[in-house]
Amino acid sequence: MLKFKLFAVAAVAMLAFTACGSSAPKADASSAVESAAKDASSAVESAGKEVSSAAESAAKDASSVAESAVKDASSEAESAKDSVASEASSESGAETTAVESTTAK
């Protein structure tokens, strides 16, 4: 009788174990894993494209800022050059006036 009980418990355990391990849930799990892997891959690709686009945009912005700074510096240098030239011409005009006034005496 004890052998029969042990055999019955073992049979019930085997049936429970085989019912849990049927191939349908494994196939569903496998397709879910594959789908998740594809989703993760596409998410990584789109994030990479966004990062690349942001880097290109930042490079363009930096380039335009640099060009603007160069233009501003050039404009200020030109303005300073004009200012120095006008001061030099007014000083030479004053010297000419001083020379003329001394020769007239």
C-alpha positions in Angstrom: 0.0 0.0 0.0 2.9 2.4 0.8 4.4 1.7 -2.6 1.0 2.5 -4.2 0.8 5.8 -2.4 4.4 6.8 -3.4 3.6 5.8 -7.0 0.4 7.9 -7.0 2.3 10.9 -5.5 5.0 10.6 -8.1 2.5 10.3 -10.9 0.7 13.4 -9.8 4.0 15.3 -9.5 5.0 14.2 -13.0 1.7 15.3 -14.5 1.9 18.7 -12.7 5.5 19.1 -13.9 4.7 18.3 -17.5 1.6 20.5 -17.5 3.8 23.5 -16.4 6.3 22.8 -19.0 4.1 22.7 -22.1 5.6 24.3 -25.2 2.9 26.9 -25.8 3.9 29.2 -22.9 7.5 28.8 -23.9 6.8 29.9 -27.4 4.8 32.9 -26.1 7.7 33.8 -23.8 10.2 33.5 -26.6 8.2 35.7 -28.9 7.8 38.3 -26.1 11.6 38.3 -25.5 12.3 38.7 -29.3 9.7 41.5 -29.5 11.2 43.3 -26.4 14.7 42.9 -28.0 13.5 44.5 -31.2 11.8 47.3 -29.3 15.0 48.0 -27.3 17.1 47.9 -30.4 14.9 50.4 -32.2 14.8 52.6 -29.1 18.6 52.6 -29.0 18.8 53.5 -32.7 16.4 56.4 -32.4 18.2 57.7 -29.3 21.4 57.5 -31.2 19.9 59.5 -34.1 18.6 62.1 -31.7 22.0 62.5 -30.0 23.7 62.8 -33.4 21.2 65.4 -34.5 21.7 67.3 -31.2 25.4 67.2 -31.6 25.2 68.5 -35.2 22.9 71.3 -34.1 25.3 72.3 -31.3 28.2 72.3 -33.7 26.3 74.6 -36.1 25.3 76.9 -33.2 28.9 77.1 -32.0 30.1 77.8 -35.6 27.6 80.6 -36.0 28.6 82.1 -32.6 32.2 82.0 -33.6 31.5 83.7 -36.9 29.5 86.4 -35.2 32.3 87.0 -32.7 34.9 87.3 -35.6 32.6 89.8 -37.4 32.2 91.8 -34.2 35.9 91.8 -33.5 36.6 92.8 -37.1 34.1 95.6 -36.9 35.5 96.9 -33.6 39.1 96.7 -35.1 37.9 98.7 -38.1 36.2 101.3 -35.9 39.4 101.6 -33.8 41.5 102.0 -36.9 39.2 104.8 -38.2 39.3 106.5 -34.8 43.1 106.4 -34.7 43.2 107.7 -38.3 40.9 110.6 -37.6 42.9 111.5 -34.4 46.1 111.4 -36.4 44.7 113.6 -39.1 43.4 116.2 -36.6 46.7 116.3 -34.8 48.6 116.8 -38.1 46.1 119.6 -38.9 46.9 121.2 -35.6 50.6 121.0 -36.3 50.1 122.6 -39.7 48.1 125.4 -38.1 50.9 125.9 -35.5 53.5 126.0 -38.2 51.5 128.5 -40.2 50.9 130.8 -37.2 54.7 130.8 -36.4 55.7 131.6 -40.0 53.1 134.4 -40.2 54.7 136.3 -37.2 
